């Protein structure tokens, strides 16, 4: 079963290219006929001109026919290459669409895992490298499956001894191809592993360049990039080494085989005088064509195995996201890409409606003895049995490193517990459609990500649907962003830099809240977004948060005493353990650690 899945992606793409494969077969067969015809006409022309001393006028028609056949052969070779390029372009489009579809539909833990640079490398470089499999390997393999057999049949009819020599020596070429190809594929997978590592390291370093410079680590990170780059270089040179060895060995086998045939023909023609010049010359013309096709197939086979290593990296990404490619050819023979935008929008709205019915909101959320560890020897988290009612305001408190954010991520579905379960309306969160859950949840961190684009575009992301300008303006006003937007010359159409460059911390938080107001979630998760903001901005945000929480369950990682005191229930974390839960006054009375934490906040003025 696993072996079948290993080549699943290639099988899918080949099944989508039935018409192109049939066209390749027809062109290859016609090309074989043209090759044999050309050799026959050349042999006949040489026989008449140099042996029979025929006049030029008597062979004009023969020469014209030869030129026509040569032109047809050139056109067929061009057509074969053109079909291969078309197959490669379509396959790459399909594979890249499959990768992007899987990345967007993957579960949240899969999305958070791995390096962004590595995923970009697979989606771009690995998919591009698959080109050779379809543009070179498939056309050459189709030619090798037909033309050499045709040449061999013709050779046997002309001179059986040569046919037997060709039949005996030919298997050495595919045997060597297989041995080299296996090593090439392994080296290719190693190469793309190195490329993914290099891309990930490079992108991480580029995104964190300012931090690296500030802490004097730029030089050290440069050395790490150099190490990754050299690893990729070594893997690439390893493949080139195999390629050069492959070419040398193929040339040696071909030259030796042609030499043996030429020697046998010379003995038959000159010593035993058992065959005519015309036959000997025709066979001598066909033999190099035979071995040249096999040699070119060997070269294409090497490229194909390299491409298969790249395709295997794409397959690994699809396997890691646990979503198999669903590209199938429609029964009517039309492309799936021909679906209209109206159909796609209608289908999306149907899915949204179906998902919404899965999870009635606001829900009851239960934490049923959760256990979680990032790695076996790292920080661990565990909880008892906790129930969160619909519309409750929950605060998660504790010292830094006590597991507050980890617990919030488990509730959000960003992390999956090792044991226990998060129950939503009595059912495990895992059993629900993840998309349905996230359509009803908003998670606002201390540093929300702002995309390159306008204010309006960034707010509209929160809806997950087409929204009107009026809805966007209303969400901005409710989030306290109207005053900021009014001061901008282009208002909501003002362009925002990557990562929110040019916006203050408070403005980023208000923009994130505007997304939530547009979405109107039933569950709101906060990682205390007001920490580090000035008093005025904090009050504006608190008012907006209070308005947003009126119709939703709100769970907040709290640092401010103000937030804690107004919570319906407080979850106190200590060293990864959910120690106790209850109202503010009750915890003050029975939990010394909580009372100590509150006392420290009061003395520090965090009220």
C-alpha positions as CSV (number, residue, x, y, z in Angstrom):
1,X,0.0,0.0,0.0
2,X,2.8,2.4,0.9
3,X,4.7,1.5,-2.3
4,X,1.7,2.4,-4.4
5,X,1.3,5.8,-2.6
6,X,5.0,6.5,-3.3
7,X,4.4,7.0,-7.0
8,X,0.9,8.3,-6.6
9,X,1.6,11.8,-7.8
10,X,3.2,10.7,-11.0
11,X,0.4,8.2,-11.6
12,X,-2.2,11.0,-11.1
13,X,-0.4,13.3,-13.5
14,X,0.1,10.6,-16.2
15,X,-3.6,9.7,-15.9
16,X,-4.5,13.3,-16.8
17,X,-2.2,13.1,-19.9
18,X,-3.8,10.2,-21.8
19,X,-4.3,12.2,-25.0
20,X,-0.8,13.5,-24.9
21,X,0.7,10.0,-24.3
22,X,-1.3,8.6,-27.2
23,X,-0.1,11.5,-29.4
24,X,3.5,10.8,-28.3
25,X,3.1,7.1,-29.3
26,X,1.8,8.0,-32.7
27,X,4.5,10.6,-33.3
28,X,7.2,8.1,-32.1
29,X,6.0,5.4,-34.4
30,X,5.9,7.8,-37.4
31,X,9.4,9.0,-36.4
32,X,10.7,5.4,-36.4
33,X,9.3,4.9,-40.0
34,X,11.0,8.2,-41.0
35,X,14.3,7.1,-39.6
36,X,14.2,3.7,-41.4
37,X,13.0,5.4,-44.6
38,X,15.8,8.0,-44.5
39,X,18.5,5.3,-44.0
40,X,17.0,3.3,-46.9
41,X,17.0,6.3,-49.2
42,X,20.5,7.3,-48.3
43,X,21.8,3.8,-48.9
44,X,20.0,3.6,-52.2
45,X,21.3,7.0,-53.3
46,X,25.0,6.1,-52.4
47,X,24.5,2.7,-54.2
48,X,23.4,4.4,-57.4
49,X,25.8,7.3,-57.4
50,X,29.0,5.8,-56.2
51,X,28.6,2.1,-57.0
52,X,26.4,2.0,-60.1
53,X,27.7,5.4,-61.4
54,X,24.2,6.5,-62.3
55,X,23.7,10.0,-63.8
56,X,22.6,12.9,-61.6
57,X,19.3,13.3,-63.4
58,X,18.3,9.7,-62.7
59,X,18.6,10.2,-58.9
60,X,17.1,13.7,-58.7
61,X,13.7,12.3,-57.7
62,X,15.4,10.0,-55.1
63,X,17.2,13.0,-53.6
64,X,14.1,15.1,-53.5
65,X,12.3,12.3,-51.7
66,X,15.2,12.0,-49.3
67,X,15.0,15.7,-48.5
68,X,11.2,15.4,-47.9
69,X,11.7,12.5,-45.5
70,X,14.5,14.4,-43.6
71,X,12.2,17.4,-43.3
72,X,9.4,15.1,-42.0
73,X,11.8,13.5,-39.5
74,X,12.8,17.0,-38.2
75,X,9.2,18.0,-37.8
76,X,8.3,14.8,-36.0
77,X,11.2,15.3,-33.6
78,X,10.1,18.8,-33.0
79,X,6.6,17.7,-32.4
80,X,7.7,15.1,-29.9
81,X,9.6,17.7,-28.0
82,X,6.7,20.1,-28.2
83,X,4.2,17.6,-26.8
84,X,6.7,16.8,-24.0
85,X,6.9,20.5,-23.1
86,X,3.1,20.8,-23.1
87,X,2.9,17.7,-20.8
88,X,5.5,19.3,-18.4
89,X,3.8,22.6,-18.3
90,X,0.4,21.0,-17.5
91,X,1.9,18.6,-14.9
92,X,3.8,21.5,-13.1
93,X,0.6,23.6,-13.0
94,X,-1.4,20.7,-11.6
95,X,1.3,19.8,-9.0
96,X,1.8,23.4,-7.9
97,X,-2.0,23.8,-7.6
98,X,-2.1,20.6,-5.6
99,X,0.6,21.8,-3.2
100,X,-1.0,25.2,-2.7
101,X,-4.4,23.5,-2.2
102,X,-2.9,21.2,0.5
103,X,-1.2,24.0,2.2
104,X,-4.4,26.0,2.5
105,X,-6.5,23.0,3.5
106,X,-4.0,21.4,5.9
107,X,-4.7,21.1,9.6
108,X,-3.4,23.9,11.8
109,X,-0.6,21.9,13.4
110,X,0.6,20.9,9.9
111,X,0.5,24.5,8.9
112,X,2.6,25.6,11.9
113,X,5.2,22.9,11.5
114,X,8.3,23.1,9.4
115,X,10.1,26.1,7.9
116,X,8.4,28.5,5.6
117,X,11.5,28.6,3.3
118,X,11.4,24.8,2.9
119,X,7.8,24.8,1.9
120,X,8.5,27.6,-0.6
121,X,11.4,25.6,-2.0
122,X,9.2,22.6,-2.6
123,X,6.3,24.6,-4.1
124,X,8.7,26.4,-6.5
125,X,12.0,24.6,-7.1
126,X,11.0,21.0,-6.6
127,X,7.9,21.4,-8.8
128,X,10.0,23.1,-11.5
129,X,12.6,20.3,-11.4
130,X,9.8,17.8,-12.2
131,X,9.9,19.4,-15.7
132,X,12.5,16.9,-17.0
133,X,10.4,13.9,-16.2
134,X,7.6,15.0,-18.6
135,X,9.5,17.0,-21.2
136,X,12.5,14.7,-21.7
137,X,12.1,11.4,-19.9
138,X,8.6,10.5,-21.2
139,X,9.2,11.4,-24.9
140,X,12.5,9.5,-25.0
141,X,11.0,6.5,-23.2
142,X,8.1,6.4,-25.7
143,X,10.6,6.6,-28.6
144,X,12.7,3.8,-26.9
145,X,9.6,1.6,-26.7
146,X,9.0,1.7,-30.4
147,X,11.8,2.9,-32.7
148,X,14.6,0.5,-31.6
149,X,12.2,-2.5,-32.0
150,X,11.3,-1.2,-35.5
151,X,15.0,-0.8,-36.4
152,X,15.8,-4.2,-35.0
153,X,13.1,-5.9,-37.1
154,X,14.4,-4.2,-40.3
155,X,18.0,-5.2,-39.4
156,X,17.1,-8.8,-38.9
157,X,15.5,-8.9,-42.3
158,X,18.6,-7.4,-43.9
159,X,21.4,-9.2,-41.9
160,X,20.6,-11.6,-39.0
161,X,24.1,-11.6,-37.5
162,X,24.0,-7.9,-36.9
163,X,20.5,-8.2,-35.4
164,X,21.8,-10.8,-33.0
165,X,24.8,-8.6,-32.0
166,X,22.4,-5.6,-31.4
167,X,20.0,-7.8,-29.4
168,X,22.9,-9.1,-27.2
169,X,24.5,-5.7,-26.5
170,X,21.4,-3.6,-26.2
171,X,20.4,-4.9,-22.7
172,X,23.6,-3.5,-21.2
173,X,22.4,0.0,-21.7
174,X,19.1,-0.2,-19.8
175,X,20.8,-2.4,-17.1
176,X,23.4,0.4,-16.6
177,X,20.6,3.0,-16.7
178,X,18.7,1.2,-13.8
179,X,21.8,0.9,-11.7
180,X,22.7,4.6,-12.2
181,X,19.1,5.7,-11.9
182,X,18.6,4.3,-8.4
183,X,21.7,6.1,-7.2
184,X,20.6,9.3,-9.0
185,X,17.2,9.3,-7.3
186,X,18.7,8.9,-3.8
187,X,21.2,11.7,-4.5
188,X,18.3,13.8,-5.9
189,X,16.3,13.4,-2.7
190,X,19.3,14.4,-0.7
191,X,19.8,17.4,-2.9
192,X,16.3,18.7,-2.3
193,X,16.6,18.0,1.4
194,X,19.7,20.3,1.4
195,X,17.9,22.9,-0.7
196,X,14.9,22.9,1.7
197,X,17.3,23.4,4.6
198,X,19.2,26.1,2.8
199,X,16.0,27.9,1.8
200,X,14.5,27.7,5.3
201,X,17.7,29.0,7.0
202,X,18.1,31.8,4.4
203,X,14.4,33.0,4.8
204,X,14.6,32.8,8.6
205,X,17.8,34.8,8.6
206,X,16.3,37.4,6.2
207,X,13.2,37.9,8.3
208,X,15.2,38.2,11.5
209,X,18.1,40.2,10.1
210,X,17.5,43.2,12.3
211,X,17.5,41.1,15.4
212,X,20.6,39.3,14.4
213,X,22.5,42.5,13.8
214,X,21.3,44.0,17.1
215,X,22.6,41.0,19.0
216,X,25.8,40.6,17.0
217,X,24.8,37.2,15.6
218,X,24.8,38.2,11.9
219,X,28.3,36.8,11.3
220,X,27.5,33.5,12.9
221,X,24.2,33.2,11.0
222,X,26.1,34.0,7.8
223,X,28.4,31.0,8.5
224,X,25.3,28.8,9.0
225,X,23.9,29.9,5.6
226,X,27.3,29.2,4.1
227,X,27.2,25.7,5.7
228,X,23.8,25.0,4.2
229,X,24.8,26.4,0.9
230,X,27.9,24.2,0.7
231,X,25.7,21.2,1.6
232,X,23.5,21.9,-1.3
233,X,26.5,22.4,-3.6
234,X,28.0,19.1,-2.5
235,X,24.6,17.3,-3.2
236,X,24.4,19.0,-6.6
237,X,28.0,18.0,-7.5
238,X,27.3,14.5,-6.5
239,X,24.5,14.3,-9.0
240,X,26.7,15.9,-11.7
241,X,29.4,13.3,-10.9
242,X,26.9,10.5,-11.5
243,X,25.7,12.3,-14.8
244,X,29.3,12.4,-16.1
245,X,29.9,8.8,-15.2
246,X,26.7,7.9,-16.8
247,X,27.5,9.7,-20.1
248,X,31.0,8.2,-20.2
249,X,29.8,4.6,-19.7
250,X,27.0,5.0,-22.2
251,X,29.4,6.3,-24.9
252,X,31.8,3.5,-24.2
253,X,29.1,0.8,-24.5
254,X,27.7,2.4,-27.7
255,X,31.1,2.8,-29.4
256,X,32.1,-0.8,-28.5
257,X,28.8,-2.1,-29.8
258,X,29.0,-0.2,-33.1
259,X,32.7,-1.3,-33.5
260,X,31.7,-4.9,-33.2
261,X,28.9,-4.6,-35.8
262,X,31.2,-2.6,-38.2
263,X,33.9,-5.3,-37.8
264,X,31.4,-8.1,-38.5
265,X,30.0,-6.2,-41.6
266,X,33.6,-5.6,-42.9
267,X,34.4,-9.3,-42.6
268,X,31.2,-10.3,-44.4
269,X,31.6,-7.7,-47.1
270,X,35.3,-7.9,-47.9
271,X,36.5,-11.3,-46.7
272,X,33.6,-13.6,-47.3
273,X,31.9,-11.4,-49.9
274,X,28.6,-12.8,-48.6
275,X,26.6,-9.5,-48.7
276,X,26.1,-6.6,-51.0
277,X,27.4,-3.0,-50.4
278,X,23.8,-1.7,-50.3
279,X,22.8,-4.0,-47.5
280,X,26.0,-3.5,-45.5
281,X,25.7,0.3,-45.8
282,X,22.0,0.3,-44.9
283,X,22.7,-1.8,-41.8
284,X,25.7,0.5,-40.9
285,X,23.3,3.5,-41.1
286,X,20.6,1.9,-38.9
287,X,23.0,0.6,-36.2
288,X,24.1,4.1,-34.9
289,X,20.5,5.2,-35.0
290,X,19.6,2.2,-32.8
291,X,22.3,2.9,-30.2
292,X,21.9,6.6,-30.3
293,X,18.2,6.3,-29.3
294,X,19.2,4.0,-26.4
295,X,22.0,6.4,-25.4
296,X,19.6,9.4,-25.5
297,X,17.1,7.3,-23.5
298,X,19.9,6.7,-20.9
299,X,20.6,10.4,-20.6
300,X,16.8,11.2,-20.3
301,X,16.5,8.4,-17.8
302,X,19.1,10.1,-15.6
303,X,17.2,13.4,-15.8
304,X,13.9,11.6,-15.1
305,X,15.3,10.0,-12.0
306,X,16.5,13.4,-10.8
307,X,13.0,14.7,-11.4
308,X,11.5,11.8,-9.5
309,X,13.6,12.8,-6.5
310,X,12.1,16.3,-6.7
311,X,8.6,14.8,-7.2
312,X,9.1,12.6,-4.1
313,X,9.8,15.8,-2.0
314,X,6.4,17.2,-3.3
315,X,4.8,13.9,-2.3
316,X,6.3,14.0,1.2
317,X,4.8,17.5,1.7
318,X,1.4,16.2,0.7
319,X,1.8,13.1,3.0
320,X,2.8,15.3,5.9
321,X,-0.3,17.4,5.6
322,X,-2.3,14.1,5.5
323,X,-4.3,15.3,2.5
324,X,-4.0,13.3,-0.7
325,X,-4.2,15.1,-4.1
326,X,-7.7,15.0,-5.4
327,X,-7.0,15.8,-9.0
328,X,-9.0,13.6,-11.3
329,X,-10.1,13.9,-14.8
330,X,-13.8,14.8,-15.2
331,X,-15.9,12.2,-17.0
332,X,-16.7,14.6,-19.8
333,X,-13.0,15.1,-20.5
334,X,-13.0,18.7,-19.5
335,X,-10.5,20.3,-17.2
336,X,-11.4,21.1,-13.6
337,X,-9.8,24.5,-14.1
338,X,-12.7,25.3,-16.5
339,X,-15.1,25.7,-13.5
340,X,-16.5,29.2,-13.5
341,X,-15.9,31.7,-10.6
342,X,-19.7,31.6,-10.0
343,X,-19.6,27.9,-9.5
344,X,-16.6,28.1,-7.1
345,X,-18.3,30.9,-5.0
346,X,-21.5,28.9,-4.8
347,X,-19.7,25.8,-3.8
348,X,-17.8,27.7,-1.1
349,X,-21.0,29.2,0.3
350,X,-22.6,25.8,0.5
351,X,-19.6,24.4,2.4
352,X,-19.7,27.4,4.8
353,X,-23.4,26.8,5.5
354,X,-22.8,23.0,6.0
355,X,-19.9,23.7,8.4
356,X,-21.9,26.2,10.4
357,X,-24.5,23.6,11.2
358,X,-21.9,21.2,12.6
359,X,-21.1,23.3,15.7
360,X,-23.9,25.3,17.4
361,X,-22.5,28.5,18.8
362,X,-21.7,29.8,21.4
363,X,-20.5,26.4,22.6
364,X,-19.8,24.7,25.9
365,X,-16.1,24.0,26.0
366,X,-14.7,21.3,28.3
367,X,-11.1,20.4,29.0
368,X,-11.0,16.7,29.7
369,X,-7.6,15.9,31.5
370,X,-5.4,17.3,28.8
371,X,-1.7,16.3,28.6
372,X,0.8,17.8,26.2
373,X,4.5,17.9,25.6
374,X,6.4,19.6,22.8
375,X,9.2,17.0,23.0
376,X,9.8,14.1,25.4
377,X,12.3,16.0,27.6
378,X,10.7,19.4,27.4
379,X,8.0,21.4,29.1
380,X,4.8,19.5,29.8
381,X,1.2,20.6,30.4
382,X,-1.7,18.9,32.2
383,X,-5.2,19.9,33.3
384,X,-8.0,18.3,35.2
385,X,-11.7,18.5,34.2
386,X,-12.7,22.1,33.5
387,X,-16.0,23.3,31.9
388,X,-16.4,26.7,30.2
389,X,-20.1,27.7,29.7
390,X,-21.4,29.6,26.7
391,X,-20.7,33.4,26.9
392,X,-18.4,33.1,29.9
393,X,-15.4,35.4,30.4
394,X,-12.4,33.2,31.3
395,X,-9.0,34.4,32.4
396,X,-5.9,32.2,32.3
397,X,-3.2,33.4,34.8
398,X,0.1,32.3,36.1
399,X,3.8,33.2,36.1
400,X,5.8,33.4,32.9
401,X,6.5,30.0,31.5
402,X,3.6,28.3,33.4
403,X,1.9,27.2,30.2
404,X,-0.8,29.8,29.7
405,X,-0.3,30.3,26.0
406,X,0.2,26.6,25.4
407,X,-3.2,26.0,27.1
408,X,-4.8,28.7,24.9
409,X,-3.3,27.0,21.8
410,X,-4.8,23.7,22.8
411,X,-8.2,25.3,23.3
412,X,-7.8,27.0,19.9
413,X,-6.9,23.8,18.1
414,X,-3.5,25.1,17.1
415,X,-2.0,22.2,19.1
416,X,-3.3,18.6,19.5
417,X,-3.1,17.1,23.0
418,X,-1.1,13.9,23.6
419,X,-3.9,12.6,25.7
420,X,-7.3,13.8,26.9
421,X,-9.5,16.0,24.8
422,X,-11.0,19.4,24.2
423,X,-14.8,18.9,24.0
424,X,-17.0,21.3,22.1
425,X,-20.6,20.9,22.9
426,X,-19.8,17.4,24.3
427,X,-17.8,16.2,21.2
428,X,-14.1,16.1,20.7
429,X,-12.7,19.1,18.8
430,X,-10.9,16.6,16.6
431,X,-14.2,15.1,15.4
432,X,-15.4,18.5,14.0
433,X,-14.5,19.9,10.7
434,X,-11.5,22.1,11.5
435,X,-12.7,24.8,9.1
436,X,-16.0,25.0,10.8
437,X,-14.4,25.5,14.1
438,X,-12.1,28.2,12.9
439,X,-14.9,30.0,11.2
440,X,-16.4,30.6,14.6
441,X,-13.2,31.4,16.5
442,X,-11.0,34.5,16.6
443,X,-7.5,34.5,18.1
444,X,-5.8,37.8,18.8
445,X,-2.2,37.7,19.9
446,X,0.0,40.5,21.3
447,X,1.6,40.8,17.9
448,X,-1.1,40.1,15.2
449,X,0.3,39.7,11.7
450,X,-0.6,42.5,9.2
451,X,-0.3,41.7,5.5
452,X,1.0,43.9,2.8
453,X,-2.1,45.7,1.4
454,X,-4.6,48.3,2.4
455,X,-6.4,48.8,5.7
456,X,-9.6,47.6,4.1
457,X,-8.0,44.5,2.6
458,X,-6.5,43.5,6.0
459,X,-9.8,44.0,7.8
460,X,-11.7,42.0,5.2
461,X,-9.5,38.9,5.9
462,X,-11.5,38.4,9.1
463,X,-14.7,37.7,7.2
464,X,-13.6,34.8,5.1
465,X,-16.2,35.9,2.6
466,X,-17.0,38.8,0.3
467,X,-18.0,41.9,2.3
468,X,-19.2,45.3,1.5
469,X,-17.4,48.6,2.1
470,X,-20.0,49.6,4.7
471,X,-19.3,46.4,6.7
472,X,-15.6,47.1,6.7
473,X,-16.1,50.7,7.8
474,X,-18.5,49.6,10.6
475,X,-16.0,47.0,11.8
476,X,-13.2,49.7,11.8
477,X,-15.4,52.1,13.9
478,X,-16.4,49.4,16.4
479,X,-12.7,48.5,16.9
480,X,-11.8,52.1,17.6
481,X,-9.9,52.4,14.3
482,X,-12.0,55.2,12.8
483,X,-10.0,58.0,14.4
484,X,-6.7,56.6,13.0
485,X,-8.2,56.1,9.5
486,X,-9.7,59.6,9.5
487,X,-6.2,61.1,9.8
488,X,-5.0,59.2,6.7
489,X,-5.2,60.9,3.3
490,X,-6.5,57.7,1.6
491,X,-8.5,56.4,4.6
492,X,-9.1,52.7,4.5
493,X,-7.4,52.5,1.2
494,X,-4.1,53.5,2.8
495,X,-1.3,51.0,2.0
496,X,0.2,49.1,4.9
497,X,3.8,47.7,4.8
498,X,4.6,44.0,5.3
499,X,4.1,42.9,8.9
500,X,2.3,46.2,9.7
501,X,5.4,48.3,9.0
502,X,4.5,51.9,9.9
503,X,1.8,51.1,12.4
504,X,2.1,51.3,16.2
505,X,1.4,48.4,18.5
506,X,-2.0,49.8,19.4
507,X,-3.0,50.4,15.7
508,X,-2.1,46.8,14.9
509,X,-4.3,45.6,17.8
510,X,-7.2,47.7,16.7
511,X,-6.9,46.4,13.1
512,X,-6.9,42.8,14.5
513,X,-10.0,43.7,16.5
514,X,-11.7,45.1,13.4
515,X,-11.2,41.7,11.8
516,X,-12.9,40.1,14.7
517,X,-15.8,42.6,14.6
518,X,-16.3,41.7,10.9
519,X,-16.2,38.0,11.7
520,X,-18.5,38.2,14.8
521,X,-17.0,35.0,16.3
522,X,-18.7,32.9,19.0
523,X,-15.3,32.2,20.7
524,X,-12.7,34.9,21.2
525,X,-9.2,34.0,22.3
526,X,-6.8,36.8,23.6
527,X,-3.2,36.6,24.5
528,X,-3.6,39.8,26.6
529,X,-3.4,42.2,23.7
530,X,-3.2,45.4,25.9
531,X,0.2,44.6,27.5
532,X,2.8,47.3,26.6
533,X,0.3,49.8,25.3
534,X,-0.3,53.4,26.6
535,X,-3.2,54.0,29.0
536,X,-5.4,55.8,26.4
537,X,-4.9,53.0,23.7
538,X,-5.5,50.3,26.4
539,X,-8.9,51.9,27.4
540,X,-10.0,52.1,23.7
541,X,-9.1,48.5,23.2
542,X,-10.8,47.4,26.5
543,X,-14.0,49.1,25.4
544,X,-13.9,47.4,22.0
545,X,-13.1,44.0,23.6
546,X,-16.0,44.4,26.0
547,X,-18.4,45.1,23.2
548,X,-17.1,42.2,21.1
549,X,-17.4,39.8,24.1
550,X,-21.2,40.5,24.7
551,X,-22.2,37.8,22.3
552,X,-19.2,35.4,22.6
553,X,-17.2,33.2,25.0
554,X,-14.0,35.0,25.7
555,X,-10.8,33.3,27.0
556,X,-7.9,35.6,27.8
557,X,-4.3,35.0,28.9
558,X,-4.4,37.7,31.5
559,X,-1.7,39.8,32.9
560,X,-3.7,42.8,34.1
561,X,-5.5,42.7,37.4
562,X,-8.3,44.6,35.9
563,X,-9.0,41.8,33.4
564,X,-8.7,39.1,36.1
565,X,-11.1,40.7,38.5
566,X,-13.9,40.9,35.9
567,X,-13.6,37.3,34.8
568,X,-16.4,34.8,35.4
569,X,-13.8,32.1,36.0
570,X,-10.0,32.1,36.5
571,X,-7.7,29.2,35.5
572,X,-4.5,29.4,37.5
573,X,-1.5,27.7,35.9
574,X,1.8,26.8,37.7
575,X,4.7,25.0,36.0
576,X,2.5,23.5,33.4
577,X,-0.2,22.3,35.7
578,X,-3.8,23.7,36.0
579,X,-3.7,24.1,39.8
580,X,-7.1,25.5,40.5
581,X,-10.0,27.5,39.0
582,X,-12.7,29.8,40.4
583,X,-13.7,33.4,41.0
584,X,-11.2,36.1,42.0
585,X,-12.2,36.3,45.7
586,X,-12.4,32.5,46.1
587,X,-8.9,32.0,44.7
588,X,-7.5,34.8,46.9
589,X,-8.9,33.0,49.9
590,X,-7.8,29.4,49.2
591,X,-4.7,29.6,46.9
592,X,-1.6,31.3,48.4
593,X,0.3,31.3,45.0
594,X,-2.6,33.3,43.4
595,X,-2.8,35.7,46.3
596,X,1.0,36.3,46.0
597,X,0.7,37.0,42.3
598,X,-2.1,39.5,42.9
599,X,-0.1,41.2,45.6
600,X,2.9,41.6,43.3
601,X,0.7,43.1,40.6
602,X,-0.9,45.6,43.0
603,X,2.5,46.7,44.3
604,X,3.8,47.0,40.7
605,X,0.8,49.1,39.7
606,X,-0.6,46.6,37.2
607,X,-4.2,47.2,37.9
